[in-house]
Amino acid sequence: MKNKKRKTISFGLRLWFYFVLFTALIFTVLWLLQTVFLQSFYDMMIKNNVRTAAGQIITSGSSEDINDIIDSISHDNTLLVFVTDTEGNVLYSSDEFKRMHNRKNDLSSVTGNNFRHEKRGEGYRELPESYYELYDDIEESENGSVEFTDENFFIYASYIDYNGSDEKSVLYISATIDAVGSSVSIISIQLVWVTILSLIAGFIISWFISRKFARPVAMLSEKAKKLGEKEYRSEPVRGFCSELDELSSTLDRTNDKLVEANNFQMELMANVSHDLRTPLTMIKGYAEMIRDISIDDREQCSSDIEVIIKETDRLTALVNEIMEYSELKTNERPEEFIRSDLSRIVSGTADSFEALYKPEKIVLDRDIDRNIFIECDSTGIQRALYNLMDNAFRHTDESRRIGVSLKENGDTAVISVTDCGNGIPPEEVPHIWDRYYTSRMRNGKGVSGLGLAIVRQITDLHGGKCRVETEAGKGSTFIIEIKKIPHKDRPTA
């Protein structure tokens, strides 16, 4: 059975869907809190308020202004409060309206209006029928307090030391807990309208937000599809968020590398094909000569084999240079640079080069200062120096003399390689570090024309500079400058 390709939705539509889902979740929670759980939450808060109020009154029971405290607490928390003796006689009562009655009584003494005056012990509210049952429960309780809840009220009763009296008194507090029931329908109707309007606004706003989020992603997607092409959009997609800005920059860097790789491939085919074809043709030709002509002539066969070996070595060197340069172009500065003795690296490379070219009777002049240290990839520095010395040897005169020096110039280490050749024409100097230029323009004395390009790439990776000083008829000096490690930071011997 063939697998069906799963159809996916766009980033913007998916983001909009999640916004809608989030909005629906928020309103679901809001409905639950405002309808289903509202009564439970309200009852819990009322009970906590009653317990807190009872604690405040009991604590202040012996105070001279205990009645004012009771009035204030009952008014602020909408409570019915009684203080009685053990016989059920009301010593004091208060509710949320008591302050208003007191203000009317005070006003009547000034204006002469007749308001009801409440006397101590009378109270204008009667004790509820449940009081006497609660009193019996108080007597039986361990801590001298009880709580009772029915459908409409929450009641709290406890003993209290009232107004400094030596006789035991009873505090009775009652609060209504069904007040929110009649409000639920009103809240539900209001929530319906709030939900409808909010969802409409949320859908519209989330649609525009999702489009705003999706637009730069879509632009980056189109940008990524054209990586390496001529139609690639070089203008950056920036300003929305740091992550997408970094992604845009990464795509630009990737495109630059792809373009450079494509250009390198085209240059490789255009410039190196001839260099590859020549040794391959010679290898094939001499191999056929051995097979058809000189197979029985030992001396001629040996000569033909030497040509094949020489051309094979040339071909191997050419391929190695191409691969090395490709690797250097695709790699950035290595993190494993270590402190190295540049003096020792230059001396060791000079020794190896002199031994390798000893049959050619090379004359190598050295002027190398000691104890110069840099942070580097020692293998890369050796390769760059070897390429300069090989280039100098190929372009020096019949004396076969080249010079190698290492000096300090301020905070810079300066490596110089000098030949005794004819020098470089001024018009060629700006181009000698280009790929394949030496192979094309300077009589083909290099292997591939990549030697000096490799030197420049290695120098760039080390944060240094390379240049040449030349004069017609007096030879050339190739120079590498790399920042050195200060004396105080150098390792001790």
N, C-alpha and C positions, 0 to 999 in steps of 0.2 A: 504494500500500500504506500503510495507516494505521500511524503510529508507535505502538508499544506504550508505555504509561507505565511508566517504570522504577520498580520497587518498591524502596524504601529501607528499611533497618533502623534501629531506634532508636539514639539516642546511647549509652544504657546497654549495649545488646547489642553494639554495635560496640566500645565500650571494653572490655567483657569479652572479646571475641574477640581484641583486641590484647594484652590481658594473657595470655591462654592462648598466643597465638603467641610472645610474649616468653619465657614459661616453657619452652615446647618448644624454643626456640632455645638457651636457657641449658643445658638438659639435653643437647641434641645436642652442643654444644661440650664439655660435661663428659665425655660418653661418649667422644668422640674423643680428648680429652687423657688420659683414664684408661685407655684400652684400646689404640686404634690407635697413638697417638703416645707412649705411656708408655715402651716399650722404647727407642725412639730418644732420647727425652729422658734416660732413665736412662744409656744408653751415653755420651751426650755429657757428662753430669755426671761420670761415672766417669773418663773420659779427661782432663777438665780437672783433676780432683783428683789424678790420677797425675802429670800434668805439673807441677802446683803443688808436690806433695810432692817430686818429683825436684829441682826448683829449690831448695827449702829445704835438702834434704840436701846437694846439691852446694855450696851457699853455705857451709854449716857443716862441710864436709868436714875442714878442718884443726883444728876445735875439739877440745879435750880430752874433752868430753862428747858426742862425735858419736854414740857407741853409744846413749846415753840418748835423744838426739834422734831416732835412727832408730826406737827402740822406741816412742817417743811417737807419731811420725807413722804408723807401721804400725798401731798400735793404734787411733788415732783415725779412720783412713781405711780400715781393713780391707784392708791391703796385705801382700803377700809381698815382702820386700826381701833382696837378697843384695849383698854387697860382696866381690869376688874379685880375685885378681891376674890377670895376663895369661895365666897357665897354667891357669886355671880352679880354683885352690885357693880355698876359701871363707875369707875373712878375717873376715866377720861376717854373720849372718843374723838376720832378725826377721820376725814376723808378728803378727796381732792377739792371739795368745795368749802372746806372749813375756813381757809384763809379769806375767801370771798365773804363769808358770813361775818367773820371778825371785822373786816373792813367796813361792812355795813353797820355793825354795832358801834364801831368807833365813830362813824359818820353821824349816827342817830343822836349821839350825845352832843353833837355840835349843832345839828339842824333841827332837832326835835322830832324827827320822823320816828315812827314806832316800828322797830324791827325786833324780831325775837331775840332775847338775850338768853344765852346758854349758861347755866350755872354749873359749878363743879358737882359732879355726881349725877346730874340729870341726863345730859346727852340728848341730841336730837335724833340719833339713830338707835334702834333697838338691837339687842343681841340676836344673832341668828339662832335657829333652833338647834343647830349642830354643836353649839358651844358646849353644852353640858356633857355631851358624849366625848368631845375632845378633852374636856377637863379630866374626866375619868382616865383617858388614855395618857395624859400627862403624868398623873399620879403613878401609873404603872410603868412608865418609860424609865429607861436607865439614865438618860442624860437630861431629863426634865423638859423635853421638847418633842412635839409630834408634827407630822405633815399629813394633809388629806387632800385628795383630788377627786372631784366629781366631774360631770359633763361641762359645767359652767365655771367652776371656781377652783382655785388653789388656796388652801388654808394652812397657815402656820401658827402654832401656839407654843408658848414656852413660859416658864417662870421668869419673873423680873423683879429686881429691887427697885421699886418705884418711889421716886421723890423722897428718898431718905427714910421711908417708913420701915419699921421693924417687922411689920406683917408681910406675909408672902403675897405677892400679886401675880396676875396672869396677863401676859401679852397675847393678843389675838389679832392676826393680820390676814386679810382676805383680798384676793385679786381675781378679776375676771380673765378667763383664758379662752373664751370663745368669740372674742371681739373680732378676730381676723376672719372668721367664717363668712360673714356677710360681705367681706371685701374681696374674697377670691373671685367671684363672678365679675366684679368691676375690673380687677387686675387682669383677668383672662381676656376680657373684651379689649382692654388697652393693649395687652400683649399681642393680640391678633393684628391690630393695626400697626403697631411698632414692628412686628415681624414682617408683615407684608412690605411696608415701606423700606425697611432695612434690607430685606432680601433683594428688592428691586435695585436699590442703590448699590448694594454689595455686588450684585451680578455685573452691573455696568462698570463700576470702579475696578473690580477684579479683571474684567475683560481688557480694559485699557492698561492695567498694570501688567497683565500677562503678555500683551502685545509689546509693551515697552521692554520687558525682560527678553522676549523671544527675538526681537529685532536684531540686537547685536549678535546673538547666537547664530541667527540665520545668515547674517553678513559674514561672520567668521567661517561658517560652513561653506558658503560660496567661495570665500577666499581660499579655504583649504583645498577645494576641488581644482583650483587652478595653480597649485604649487608647481613651480618649475616652468610654467607656460609664459608666453609673451604677454598674455592678457591678464597676468596676475596683478591684483590691485595692491599697489605699494603703499597707498595712503593707510595710516593706522586706524584701527577701530578702537578708539580710546574714550575714556571719560565716564563709562558706566559703572565699573567696579574694578578693583585692582586685579582680581583673578583673570577677568577677560582681557584687561590691558596686557597682562603678562602673556596670556595665550596669543594675543595678536602679535606681540613682539617675538614670541617663539616661532610663530608661523613665518614672520618676516625673515628671521635668521635661518630657518629651515629652507625657505625659498632661495635665499642667497647661496646657501650651500649646494642646493640642487642645481641652480643655474651655473655655479662654478664647476660642479661635477660634470654637467653637460658640456660646458665649454672645454673642460679638460679632456673629456672624451673626444670631442670634435678635434681639438688640437692634437691629441694623441694619434688619431687616425690620419690627420693631414700632415703632421710633421715627423712622426716616428715610423710611419709605414715604410718609408724608403729605407730608414736605418735598419728596420727589421728585415725588409726584403733582401737587402744586400748580403748580410751574412748568411741568411738562409739559402740564397741562390748559390753562394760560393760553397757552402757546405754540401749542397746537393750536387753541384758541378764536380767538385773534387771527389766526392764519394763515387759518382759515376765513372770518373777517370780511373779511380782505383779498380773498380769492377771491370771496366772494359779494356784498359790500357796497361796500367802499371802494377797489376796484381802480381805479376811474375818478376817485376823489377824492384828488388828490395829497397834500393836507394831512393828511387823515384816514389815508391809507395810510402816510404818513411817521410819524404818531403811533403807529399800530399796530405798525409795524416797530420803533420804539424800545422798546415794551413787550416785544416778542419778544426783542430783543437784551438787555434788562435781565434778563429771566427766564432767558435762556440763560447769561448771566454768573453769575447766582445758582446755576443748576444746575451749571455748571462748577466754581464755588468749592466747592459742596457735595461734589461727587464728589472733588475734589482733597483736601479735608480728610479725607474718609473713607479715601482711599488712603494719605494721609500718616500718619494715625493707625495704620492697619493695619500699615504698614511699621515704624513705631516700636515697636509692640507685639511684632513678631516678631523684631526685631533686639536684640542685646545691645550693651553698650558697645563702640564702635568702637575698634580698635587704633590708628587713624591720628590720634588727638587730638594737636594740636600747640600749642606755646606761641603765644598770640595776644594782641594788644593789645585788651583788652576795652573800654577807653575809646574806641578808634577804632571798634570794632564798634558800640557804643551810639550814638556820634555819627553814624556813617554811616547806621544804621537810622532814626534820628530825622530826618535830612535827607531820606531817601527817603520816609518816611511824610508828612512835612510837605509835600513837593512833590506827592505823590499826592492829598492832601486839601486842597490849596490852594483849589480851587473852593468847598469847603465852609467856607472862612474859619476854619480851625482856628487856635487859639492854643496854641502848644507852648512851655511853660516848661522850661528845661534847667538842670541843676545836675550837671555831669559832671566828676569828678576825672580828672586825667591820669595816665598811666603806671601803669595797673592791668592786670596780665597774669594770664591763666589758661591752663590746658591745656584745649582744647575743640575741638568741631566748630563752626567759626564760622557755617556755614550754619544749623545747628540753633539756635544762640543768637539769630541774627537772626530766625529764624522765631518763636521763643518771645517775643521782645521785640515783634515786629510784632503778634502775637496779643494781647498785653496792651494795646498802644496802641490797636488796633482795638476791643477790648472797652471800653476807657476812653472812646473817642470815642462809641461807641454808647450809653453810659450816662451821659454828662456832661449838664449842663444847657444852657440856651440860650446860655451864654457860649462854648460850644465850646472850653473851656480844659482842657487836660490837662498834667500835669507828668511829666518823665522825669529821674531822677537816678541817679548811680553814685557810691558811696562805699566807703571801706574801713572795716571793723570788725574789728580784730585781724587774723587770718589769713583773713578772709572778704571777698569782694567782694559788695556788696549793690546790686542793681538794683531800683529802685522806679518804678512807674507809677501816677499818681494822677489820679482824675477828680473832677468837681465835681457828681456826681449825688446821688441820694437815699439812697445807701448800700444795704447789704444787710441784710435782717432777720436777727436772730441765729439763728433756727431754720434758715435756709437756708445759713449760712456753712459748716457741715461738708460740704455736698453740692455746692458750686459747682464743684469740680474733677472731679465725676463726669461720665461720658459722657452727653450729651444733656440734662443737667439744665437748662442755661440755655435750651435750645430749648423745653423743656416747661414750665418754671416761671417764667421771667423774661420773659414777654411776647413770646417768640420774637424777641428782638433780635439774636441771633446767627445765623450762617448755618446751622449744623448742630447746635450745642451741643457741638462737639468742640474748640473753640478753647482753653479752659482745660485740658481733658484733655490736649491736645497739649503745652501749656506744662509741665504736671506731668511728662509722660513724658520730655520733653527734659531737664528738670531732674534727674530721677532718673538718666537715663543719664550725666549729668555728676557724679553723686554729690552733688548739692546738695539744697536744700529750697526749697519755695515755700509762701507763706502770704498772708493778706490781713488788713489792718487797716481796719475800717469803722465808721462811726457814722451813725445815721439822720439824714438831712438835711444831712450834711456830706461825703458822697462816700466813696470807698474808695481804698485804696492796696494794690496788688498787689506783692508782694516776692519776688524770687529771690535766694537766697544760695548762692554757689559758692566753694569754697576757691581762694584766689589763690596765685600764685607769690611766695615771699618776695623782698624787694628784692635780696638778695645773689645770687639765681639769675636775676634778670631780665636780658634781653639789653641790651647797651649800645647807645646810639644811634650 
